[in-house]
Amino acid sequence: MRYVTLEEVLYLHTRIIRRTGGKAGVRDLGLLDAAIHRPAASFGGKDLYPTVFLKAAALIYSLTLNHPFVDGNKRAAFGATAWFLLVNGHRLRPEARGVIDTLLRLEKKDLDLDAVAAWLKRHSRRQATGR
């Protein structure tokens, strides 16, 4: 399993802000770091999020709800999650409207982690990673 790094998420956020607008910058580095490391969490030697889609859901959930950036949190959360899935052999292919609706529902806590994982799985396609 390959996890996203702080550097990758910061890079993605910068690119997203440049392309779509908003204020650049990190509001809380600790919350950003916590969100990035959540997918790898374990307890008693067992992964808390045992599948790639639960790990991806933990990432998008934490980045969205932690609001670590000054602006563009949902956009960065989606970008980082798409990247995480891609480097782990899955291409996220949702329609734009579905992304917005899902992220807004997630932000309002209308979706739990399992529902987000199921949505990510439904909108992903397996692909070779080239490794």
Secondary structure, 3 states (H helix, E strand, C coil): CCCCCHHHHHHHHHHHHHHHCCCCCECCHHHHHHHHHHHHCEECCEECCCCHHHHHHHHHHHHHHHCCECCCHHHHHHHHHHHHHHHCCEEECCCHHHHHHHHHHHHCCCCCHHHHHHHHHHCEEECCCCC
